[in-house]
C-alpha cells in the first residue's frame, strides 16, 4: 500500500483551520480597532468637558465679585420655592415615558416606573446622550420588561423631549437674535412646524422598526398610537414649562423691575431652547456649559449679566439636586414596596 494513500491532503486539511484562524484574527483586529476608536472618543469627550468646565470656571472667577453680590440677594425662601417647583418636571417626564411604555405593551405601576426612569436618568450626567436609556433598559429588565421595548421607549422619549423642547424653546430665538435684523424670525416658526411634523406616529414607528431591524432584534409587538404620542407630548411640554417656571422664580428675585410676563417668556422659552441645544451636544454630559451659556444670554436681555450668571449658577445647582433627590426618593419608595429586587 502506498504510504501516501491514507495521508490527508495538507492543503485540504489545513484550509478550514487556517480560514477559521484568519477569521478569528480579523475579528480580534476589528474589536481592537473599535476599542481604540471608543477610547479616543471617550478621551475627546473628557477633554472637551474639562475645557468647557475650565471656561465656565474662569468666567465665574473673573466676574465673581459681581456674581456673588447677586447670589447674596437670593433668599432661602426663593431658592426653596424654585427647588419645589423644579421637583415637578422630572415627574412629568417620567409620566410621559410611562405612557409610551404602556402603549408598547407594558403597564408599570407608578412606583417601579419611577424607580426605573428617575434613577436611570442619572445616566445623562455621563458624556453621551444614551446612557440614561442604557441604565433604564437594564433596570427595567430586572422587572421582566423586554429590553427592546424599554430601549425603544427610552429613545423615543429622548426624541420627543427634544422635539417638545424645540416647540417650547424656538419662540426665544427672536430674543437671542435681536441684534441681527438680517435673520428672519420666520425660520423659528418653520422649525416649530417641522418639530411637530416629526412627532407623526407612523414616522416614529418606521424609525423604531428600522432601528430594530438594523440591530437584528425582533420587531415590537405593538406600535405607538397617536393618542399615546399626544399624551406623552403633553407631559413633555408641561415638564419644559415647569423647568422654566423654576428658573423664573430665581430670575424674578434678581430682576424685580422686569415685566413678569416678559421674564416668564424668556425663562420658559429660553430654558427649553438652551436645554435642547445641550441635548444635541452629545459630548457634554447634561449639556453642561452650552445650556448655561445660552440661558445666560437670554436672561441678560432683561437683567444685568451678573444677575443672569447668578440665576444660571443656582438653576444648574438646583437641577442636579432635584435629579438626585427624585432618583433617591424613587429608589427608596420602590424598595419599600418590594418592587425592585435582584434578578433571579
ZAKOL-568121 format. One record per atom (N, C-alpha, C): x, y, z. Coordinates in steps of 0.001 Angstrom, whole numbers, plus 500000, padded with zeros to 6 digits. Each point is the difference from the previous one (the first is absolute). Layout:
// residues N
XYZ ...
//
This chain:
// residues 344
500851498810500000 499149501190500000 500883501235500000 499612500943499125 500762501254499934 499814500755501303 501080500325500669 499861500669501295 499317501347499896 499977500572498781 499375501318499877 498508499906499752 499454498756499720 498586499901499682 499131500367501186 500405499620501196 499167500265501175 500281501340500644 500978500711499494 500320501282500635 499091501087499451 499563500880500822 499096501064499547 500746501020499168 499242500653499155 500560501083499197 500304501175500926 501262500414500085 500347501068500948 499220501271499733 499837500345498702 499293501233499678 498542499904500401 499398498754499716 498596499820500300 499769499978501495 500917499370500754 499814499901501443 500247501318500700 500925500785499486 500348501230500694 499087501147499626 499265499842498884 499188501105499501 499010500548501009 499064499150500505 499012500534500926 500630500569501259 501037499306500509 500646500478501215 500651501354499767 500684500130498857 500653501266499685 498966501094499801 498877499654499342 498956500994499788 499387500462501296 499773499022500912 499428500365501299 500956500888500780 501300499639499944 500984500804500712 500069501408499419 499936500081498662 500033501319499366 498773500812500380 498815499328500012 498774500709500394 500066500482501433 500527499132500876 500124500391501404 500967501172500145 501101499941499215 500959501104500055 499394501300499512 499203499921498899 499339501203499505 499014500549501026 499281499072500683 499049500431501024 500695500714501147 501151499426500430 500760500646501078 500503501366499560 500431500088498744 500485501280499498 498900501045499955 498800499569499556 498876500938499940 499616500461501392 499997499057500957 499653500379501376 501047500943500583 501269499745499675 501055500874500501 499867501406499418 499687500087498677 499814501315499387 498812500721500608 498909499250500241 498822500598500601 500294500489501413 500783499197500734 500354500393501356 500848501266499996 500953500093499065 500835501194499911 499164501216499621 499061499801499069 499145501108499579 499134500475501150 499444499029500765 499159500369501140 500817500735501057 501231499532500212 500859500649500980 500344501427499559 500237500185498704 500314501333499484 498801500935500159 498791499481499746 498788500815500160 499808500376501461 500218499033500904 499861500289501431 500990501077500438 501244499888499500 501010501008500355 499577501371499486 499490500038498747 499553501271499431 498860500593500817 499083499141500454 498884500491500813 500488500642501289 500906499311500686 500464500521501280 500872501238499816 500777500057498907 500783501206499720 499065501182499763 498940499758499208 499033501068499740 499302500419501273 499628499021500832 499332500308501260 500889500854500901 501280499619500118 500935500767500825 500163501410499435 500056500117498674 500152501320499382 498792500885500282 498808499419499873 498775500775500254 499922500413501463 500239499031500896 499958500323501430 501052501046500358 501163499907499373 501041500990500248 499580501391499545 499360500058498821 499533501296499507 498922500582500902 499083499147500455 498946500461500902 500600500474501317 500923499215500555 500626500371501269 500765501312499866 500724500186498891 500756501235499801 499069501201499899 498905499840499262 499039501100499866 499402500381501345 499626498976500793 499450500282501324 501040500657500905 501237499513499939 501061500574500837 500255501460499637 500012500290498711 500274501359499549 498890500966500426 498759499517500075 498863500854500345 499422499650501367 500787499318500837 499438499467501237 499512501089500955 500663501129500028 499581501059500920 498565500432499697 499711500219498724 498641500419499626 499004498864500164 500410498769499619 499079498860500093 499679499684501450 501017500019500877 499766499676501409 499074501023500647 500092501254499554 499091501024500520 498558499672499639 499801499517498769 498648499623499575 499518498754500751 500903499052500223 499613498788500725 499533500330501411 500614500994500619 499608500361501360 498600500587500068 499472500420498852 498653500568499965 498916498926499934 500397498757499773 499022498912499935 499734499469501407 498791500144500476 499646499503501326 499800498495499952 500069499381501157 499808498543500029 498570499642499620 499040500902500250 498619499716499606 499874499915498483 500693500906499290 499961499979498536 500648498727499466 501155499650500551 500691498787499549 499148498764500284 499369499962501163 499141498854500338 498813499907499055 499374501140499675 498870499981499077 500427499509498621 501147500457499534 500505499541498705 500263498497500026 500553499516501110 500265498572500144 498702499190499973 498990500454500713 498727499266500058 499328499955498626 500034501116499292 499441500002498642 500816499069499104 501317499994500201 500870499150499185 499805498518500212 499341499609501089 499732498580500221 498950499449499029 499186500868499427 498908499540499145 500448499509498612 500890500723499290 500353499570498640 500507498566499872 500898499490500878 500402498595499840 498831499030500150 499064500327500881 498826499143500180 499130500044498749 499808501191499439 499212500122498769 500645499191498867 501325500097499889 500696499256498940 499856498499500207 500099499545501250 499813498580500295 498603499543499604 498991500822500253 498629499625499640 499835499894498485 500688500861499264 499963499887498538 500655498720499518 501150499656500573 500680498743499653 499124498800500347 499310500068501118 499114498910500420 498847499812499012 499517501095499422 498956499913498978 500513499230498781 501212500315499566 500573499300498847 500173498513500286 500547499697501166 500250498604500342 498694499220500079 498957500605500547 498699499335500080 499439499755498605 500177500958499109 499482499842498642 500747498920499235 501268499760500395 500782498945499349 499719498624500590 499250499949501110 499585498700500521 500335499720501443 500655500926500711 500351499768501401 499442501125500859 499062499670500864 499417500998500908 500659499843501363 500975500852500267 500685499964501287 499240500858501006 499788499493501210 499453500862501061 500929501179500248 499484500988500713 500730501252500154 501351499806500684 500049499196501060 501246499850500758 501126499390499173 499799498854499356 501103499464499187 500325500877498801 498977500646499420 500283500895498880 500897501146500448 499708500547501178 500818501093500526 501416499525500297 500118498799500569 501332499497500340 500845499790498756 499401499468498936 500755499738498776 500378501302499309 499017500876499817 500263501206499214 500834501022500758 499613500311501227 500656501087500721 501413499643500445 500215498730500380 501361499584500327 500835499902498727 499411499439498954 500732499852498746 500396501312499355 499212501051500236 500303501268499338 501295500634500506 500526499504501123 501289500519500462 501113499699498995 499739499053499080 500979499704498960 500270501168499073 499113501017500002 500233501148499122 501211500809500427 500485499779501224 501177500727500455 501297499351499522 499893498889499284 501158499422499323 500075500572498590 501200500190499448 500106500504498626 499275499077499028 499174500579499129 499176499216499094 498547500069500428 499091499909499041 498583500217500295 499227498719500293 500627498838499837 499225498761500073 500191499230501300 500871500481500894 500266499222501203 498778499884500892 499144501010500009 498775499887500788 499130498876499466 499938499854498665 499210498920499403 500611498650500345 501308499912499972 500677498741500351 499678499608501436 500096500954500925 499713499702501404 498538499606500202 499084500723499339 498579499672500124 499700498617499421 500671499659498910 499778498697499374 500430498870500924 501170500150500618 500489498944500885 499160499906501278 499617501133500564 499182499974501213 498617499432499716 499407500415498886 498673499510499659 499984498521499682 501105499496499449 500059498575499694 499942499156501266 500448500543501121 499899499283501272 498543499840500418 499124500819499451 498567499880500260 499306499209498894 500785499267499235 499501499115498943 499360500756498837 500458501205499750 499546500752498828 501006499758498872 499541499668498789 500943499739498904 500919501192499744 501264499679499801 500992501058499803 499673500861498781 499605499385498903 499763500798498793 498841500964500204 499009499588500789 498866500882500275 500450501193500835 500828499752500996 500536501084500830 500899500922499188 500819499405499141 500915500810499199 499231500907499045 498983499453499337 499201500812499076 499283501107500756 499396499671501138 499312501026500799 500975501087500436 501217499605500410 500983500979500450 500481500903498885 500311499410498838 500492500805498880 498905500913499468 498778499465499878 498883500837499535 499756501139500986 500134499702501300 499810501054501000 501051501086499848 501238499616499740 501043501006499757 499649500870498795 499540499335498938 499637500749498800 498836500942500230 498953499515500667 498844500854500262 500349501132500966 500895499741500947 500436501064500902 500704501109499214 500863499604499075 500693501002499183 499018500755499111 499063499277499401 499028500650499121 499066500912500796 499553499530501170 499172500846500848 500747501231500474 501287499820500336 500816501137500395 500178500994498864 500098499482498775 500113500899498845 498714500801499807 498866499343500160 498719500699499847 499870501113501041 500378499699501242 499913501005501068 501111501030499876 501186499590499558 501158500871500046 500229500881498792 499566499573498825 500299500783498801 499411501411500015 498880500254500683 499556501398500095 501012500933500656 501011499443500689 501028500853500615 501058500435498999 500017499424498813 501030500332499019 500003501484499638 498836500642499756 500041501437499690 500680500832501083 499908499560501267 500659500735501084 501515499862499876 500457498769499750 501442499764499889 500586500678498764 499189500186498955 500480500595498752 499510501429499831 499699500653501123 499423501345499926 500930500980499295 501305499776500105 500951500919499370 500341499650498566 499344498985499462 500285499559498626 498729500145499172 499770501188499481 498761500278499263 499943499264498673 501152499519499508 500003499302498719 499511498563500114 499792499500501228 499513498638500205 498504500046500275 499234499366499140 498541500024500145 499562499070501123 499070500477500854 499498499121501058 499080498900499480 499626500079498724 499073498996499471 500626498617499923 501337499959499992 500610498670499966 499750499273501313 499801500761501095 499643499364501271 498616499380499906 499088500693499323 498653499437499784 500093498730499164 500833500032498972 500188498803499170 500572498858500823 500907500328500924 500561498967500867 498954499373500894 499072500812500508 498922499467500842 499114499058499194 499677500401498767 499161499145499144 500710498678499714 501293500056499698 500750498764499724 500082499116501248 500175500615501169 500063499218501236 498683499288500257 498887500692499769 498689499367500179 499784498886498970 500459500240498775 499839498968498960 500805498751500338 501141500177500678 500850498853500351 499377499126501074 498945500480500660 499324499179501010 498898499138499386 499879499959498678 498969499187499325 500246498534500336 499047499316500636 500223498621500468 500486499029498928 499433499978498765 500543499064498999 501483500219499727 500451501256500066 501420500275499790 500828499456501148 499534500185501221 500704499473501170 500068498476499937 498882499364499665 499972498532499924 500917499481498899 500081500732498892 500879499564498904 501452500026500459 500405501077500658 501380500095500482 500297498920501039 499036499739500899 500206498973501021 500165498625499367 499151499676499031 500089498705499328 501310499878499225 500396501086499352 501245499983499229 501196499788500920 500006500677501137 501118499861500935 500084498576500536 498871499409500352 500003498624500504 500470499028498927 499613500253498765 500420499110498912 501508500098499788 500544501225500066 501436500168499828 500783499330501118 499430499989501214 500667499368501141 499670498508500100 499251499488499000 499618498590499934 499231499589501258 499066500859500394 499115499711501123 498600499736499481 499240499225500766 498623499707499625 499176501283500006 499010500109499115 499168501213499977 499138500098501249 499519501188500263 499124500219501146 498642499355499773 499388499543501090 498675499400499908 498927501048499732 500242501239500457 499018501074499847 500703501246499469 499332500688499102 500499501288499544 499434501109500878 500678501135500004 499515501141500761 498789500606499309 498992500315500783 498784500603499462 500096501519500053 499154500645499222 499974501456500008 499604500561501350 499045499343500666 499567500477501305 501123499980501017 500826498948499969 501116499914500951 501029501094499742 500290500264498734 500972501045499668 499482501368500446 498710500258499786 499431501289500409 500046500149501517 499635498951500743 500028500077501462 501434500183500506 500924499288499379 501402500141500402 500493501419499739 499667500552498843 500421501365499684 499390501000500975 498783499728500467 499398500863501004 500815500037501276 500445498826500461 500845499943501189 501350500658499747 500540499819498803 501295500595499664 499928501523500039 498964500561499375 499838501455499995 499812500511501432 499216499276500799 499817500398501400 501336499994500746 500857499027499693 501310499939500654 500863501194499616 500021500356498708 500800501153499580 499487501288500626 498693500152500036 499438501211500616 500346500047501486 499885498852500689 500335499955501419 501455500367500260 500897499514499159 501419500343500159 500228501498499817 499318500573499010 500139501431499785 499443500825501150 498887499551500584 499426500707501144 500956499951501193 500688498869500171 500988499886501070 501104501045499841 500455500210498771 501001501037499732 499393501390500213 498742500169499597 499322501295500140 499917500442501460 499797499062500920 499940500336501420 501307500656500435 501128499457499533 501301500589500332 500198501342499305 499663500046498717 500230501212499224 499141501151500507 498792499691500429 499101501056500485 500577500697501226 500705499245500832 500590500585501208 501152500935499669 500707499739498897 501167500813499648 499684501062498949 498824499953499413 499601501011499004 498574500447500292 499763500625501161 498638500388500369 499406501059499085 500854500751499297 499498501056499126 499583499485498630 500405498789499666 499620499428498703 498534499597500026 499349500128498865 498603499584499918 499877498521500289 499120499597500915 499904498571500340 499641499126498812 499158500521499094 499645499217498816 501178499810499063 500735501086499754 501183499900499131 501047499075500611 500170500119501308 500994499161500674 499590498528499945 498707499734500176 499523498613499915 500213499446498600 499735500818499003 500196499598498600 501454499613499744 500919500851500459 501425499726499776 500443498763500774 499528499852501237 500432498863500825 499490498674499444 498724499949499652 499419498740499515 500562499643498629 499886500933499046 500460499713498639 501521499899499937 500683500902500714 501459499981499972 500579498749500625 499404499564501120 500504498780500643 499792498785499091 498826499909499378 499731498854499120 500966499980498821 500198501167499366 500914500061498861 501428499667500420 500436500554501128 501357499726500478 500192498524500314 498987499369500575 500100498588500365 500037499103498777 499201500339498978 500013499193498774 501364500088499325 500569501201499946 501348500129499431 501003499196500815 499817499977501329 500865499182500841 499838498526499730 498756499574499744 499754498593499674 500689499605498697 500037500922499054 500626499698498707 501517499942500106 500552500623501025 501454499942500224 500308498713500752 500033498882499278 500065498683500628 501306499770500756 501032500791499703 501267499806500697 499999500620501390 499009500850500286 499947500688501288 498926499366500875 500358499504501181 498998499384500877 498967501018500450 498708499674499751 498875500863500385 500132501401499399 500707500122498865 500127501282499324 500724501061500798 500827499584500956 500646500948500902 500846500995499215 499899501259500352 500751501046499324 499194500643498887 499620499229498993 499258500544498869 498610500455500445 499293499147500733 498670500367500477 500055501264500847 500993500066500881 500108501139500903 500322501282499248 500845499896498982 500372501186499231 498801500559499244 499244499123499331 498838500465499228 498946500595500922 499751499336501119 499022500532500955 500459501358500531 501290500133500297 500528501263500493 499836501123498990 500207499708498720 499836501017498957 498552500483499955 499060499061500098 498595500392499986 499619500831501211 500453499581501174 499661500730501220 500623501399500008 501176500141499402 500704501285500013 499271501070499200 498972499630499241 499214501011499294 499062500741500938 499777499450501199 499069500623500939 500627500295501358 501264499665500196 500683500272501267 501484500177499729 500743500365501009 501434500187499819 500675498650499741 501122499988499295 500710498730499790 500362499292501298 500347500755501042 500340499380501283 498784499308500601 498829500649499940 498780499380500517 499649498763499188 500159500073498665 499718498837499154 500925498843500349 501282500303500235 500948498944500368 499619499374501330 499543500817500950 499597499460501296 498802499066499859 499029500386499179 498832499142499767 500432498683499370 500890500069499018 500458498794499309 500721499062500964 500859500556500855 500751499166500946 499062499296500967 499065500745500579 499081499398500971 499064499021499312 499522500326498796 499100499104499278 500682498670499678 501270500057499592 500733498762499709 500181499171501268 500368500657501094 500182499290501263 498693499339500447 498901500731499935 498714499442500430 499557498858499085 500315500094498714 499625498921499072 500687498697500384 501278500090500371 500728498795500424 499411499460501303 499727500890500958 499422499570501278 498650499339499779 499179500577499143 498678499425499711 500144498601499421 500905499828499037 500185498674499395 500403498963501044 500899500378500893 500450499070501033 498869499698500985 499247501018500385 498926499810500984 498896499113499438 499536500283498775 498905499192499451 500461498576499718 501273499847499567 500514498649499765 500090499226501315 500509500648501040 500095499331501294 498633499676500573 499064500938499875 498657499739500495 499313498871499257 500170499970498669 499378498937499211 500574498633500361 501304499937500194 500630498725500341 499540499511501376 499954500912500973 499562499611501347 498542499577500008 499171500696499249 498581499664499934 499807498599499410 500709499746498901 499871498690499363 500525498887500901 501086500239500700 500540498982500901 499052499723501162 499380501059500510 499091499828501119 498784499158499613 499613500088498721 498863499216499519 500443498665499390 501291499648500172 500538498738499475 499770499862498502 500135501110499311 499759499991498554 501295499942499195 501121500182500656 501297499903499338 500853499048500800 500448498936499363 500838499014500689 501025499456499054 500763499070500492 501039499409499171 499371499100498969 500646499944498853 499505499171498903 500286498541500318 499009499167499751 500263498596500239 498863499131499641 
//
